[in-house]
Amino acid sequence: MMSDESTQATKRSPMDSTHQAKPSASSVNFRIPTALDGAAITALIGACPPLDANSAYCNLLQCTHFADTCIVAEQDSRIVGWISAYRPPSQPDQFFIWQVAVARSARGSGLGNRMLEALLSRPSAQGATTLITTITVDNAASWALFEGFARRRALDVTKAPHFQRDIHFSGAHATEWQVRIGPLPASGAQRDTRKISETATL
């Protein structure tokens, strides 16, 4: 799931977008998260509806136990992007994308797609043949991201109701549609992207 109403977050605390100028063009560093990123990631997710606001502890677990399958995008010492993901233990051939958050300052720059490409190029994605995610019907940003990813790679896309509003959420949450994209290239990851810098205009 991806936010379509993202705002800025610093590495330590959320930034007030009404008082923070849009950052100038500079390099964006993609890297594996650490526990020290937990607070900033929690703030970023919390400022990005319609993403579910996880507990700070949940985000810390993602930054540590699942670090190799998660990615942060950092610009000028501020976290401006985040993707959480994992390989389901019972289905290791799948790569599940949980949440995608992009700061308001970085929207429209293609950062979400670049984070996704960098994440899937890691050794931790080696052997995955299918990308999986779940998206609510009204989350236009997520549909655009994942359908665009599949289109550029000429991959098949299937979708079906997965966690349903009444059956699984007791009417309190919109149905999450499961999106399956594949087959991913058999060659898998060819390089480690623990630290990648690129020039981007945000």
KAMO-V972052 format. One record per pair of residues at least 6 apart in sequence whose ideal C-beta (glycine too) atoms are under 7 Angstrom apart, sorted by sequence separation. I is the first residue (numbers start at 1). GAP is how many residues later the second one is. D is the distance in whole Angstrom. If there is no record, write none. Layout:
I;GAP;D
I;GAP;D
This chain:
9;6;6
45;6;5
74;6;7
88;6;6
119;6;7
163;6;7
165;6;6
8;7;4
46;7;5
63;7;7
72;7;5
73;7;5
87;7;7
135;7;4
150;7;5
33;8;7
45;8;6
62;8;5
73;8;3
87;8;6
88;8;6
135;8;6
165;8;7
8;9;6
45;9;6
72;9;7
102;9;5
165;9;6
7;10;5
72;10;5
85;10;6
86;10;6
102;10;5
147;10;6
165;10;5
85;11;6
164;11;5
8;12;6
71;12;5
85;12;5
100;12;5
163;12;7
70;13;6
85;13;6
133;13;6
163;13;4
42;14;5
70;14;5
83;14;6
84;14;4
161;14;5
162;14;5
70;15;6
84;15;5
162;15;6
69;16;5
161;16;6
162;16;4
39;17;7
42;17;5
69;17;5
83;17;5
160;17;7
38;18;6
41;18;5
66;18;7
69;18;6
159;18;5
160;18;6
82;19;5
159;19;7
66;20;5
81;20;7
159;20;5
38;21;5
81;21;5
38;22;4
41;22;7
62;22;5
81;22;7
157;22;7
158;22;5
80;23;4
157;24;5
35;25;6
38;25;5
80;25;6
81;25;6
95;25;7
11;26;7
13;26;7
37;26;5
80;26;4
155;26;5
156;26;6
12;27;6
155;27;6
12;28;6
35;28;5
134;28;5
11;29;5
14;29;4
34;29;6
35;29;5
134;29;7
10;30;6
13;30;6
33;30;4
81;30;5
95;30;6
9;31;5
150;31;5
83;32;5
113;32;6
149;32;7
14;33;6
83;33;6
95;33;4
112;33;5
116;33;6
146;33;6
9;34;4
33;34;6
81;34;5
85;34;6
93;34;7
94;34;6
97;34;7
9;35;4
32;35;5
37;35;6
44;35;6
93;35;6
113;35;7
146;35;6
32;36;6
83;36;6
93;36;5
94;36;5
95;36;5
96;36;5
97;36;4
113;36;6
138;36;7
33;37;5
93;37;6
95;37;7
96;37;7
137;37;7
9;38;6
41;38;7
44;38;6
73;38;6
94;38;5
136;38;4
33;39;5
40;39;5
136;39;7
7;40;4
136;40;6
137;40;7
7;41;7
30;41;6
31;41;6
41;41;5
87;41;7
135;41;7
6;42;5
37;42;6
73;42;6
100;42;7
134;42;4
135;42;5
5;43;6
30;43;6
31;43;7
134;43;6
5;44;5
71;44;5
134;44;5
135;44;6
3;45;3
28;45;5
29;45;5
100;45;7
3;46;7
132;46;7
133;46;5
3;47;7
28;47;5
71;47;6
3;48;5
51;48;6
71;48;5
132;48;6
26;49;6
1;50;6
26;50;6
51;50;6
130;50;6
131;50;4
130;51;7
131;51;6
23;52;6
130;52;4
23;53;6
48;53;5
129;53;6
130;53;7
131;53;6
45;54;7
68;54;7
129;54;5
130;54;7
69;55;5
129;55;5
45;56;5
68;56;4
128;56;6
44;57;5
44;59;7
128;60;7
127;61;6
126;62;4
125;63;6
126;63;5
125;64;5
11;66;6
123;66;5
11;67;6
122;67;5
10;68;5
11;68;6
121;68;5
121;69;7
123;69;6
8;70;7
9;70;6
121;70;6
122;70;6
122;71;5
121;72;6
118;75;5
118;78;6
23;82;5
22;83;5
30;85;6
50;86;7
17;87;6
30;88;5
50;89;6
109;91;6
109;92;7
109;93;5
9;94;6
6;95;6
8;95;5
6;96;5
7;96;6
8;96;6
106;96;5
6;97;5
7;97;5
8;97;5
105;97;6
1;98;6
2;98;4
3;98;5
6;98;5
3;99;7
6;101;6
2;110;6
75;127;6
1;133;7
1;134;6
4;135;6
4;136;6
2;137;7
4;137;3
1;138;6
3;138;7
2;139;5
2;140;4
1;141;6
2;143;6
32;162;5
30;163;6
31;163;6
31;164;5
29;166;7
30;166;5
29;167;7
29;168;5
27;170;5
28;170;6
27;171;6
27;172;6
28;172;5
25;176;4
25;177;7
23;179;6
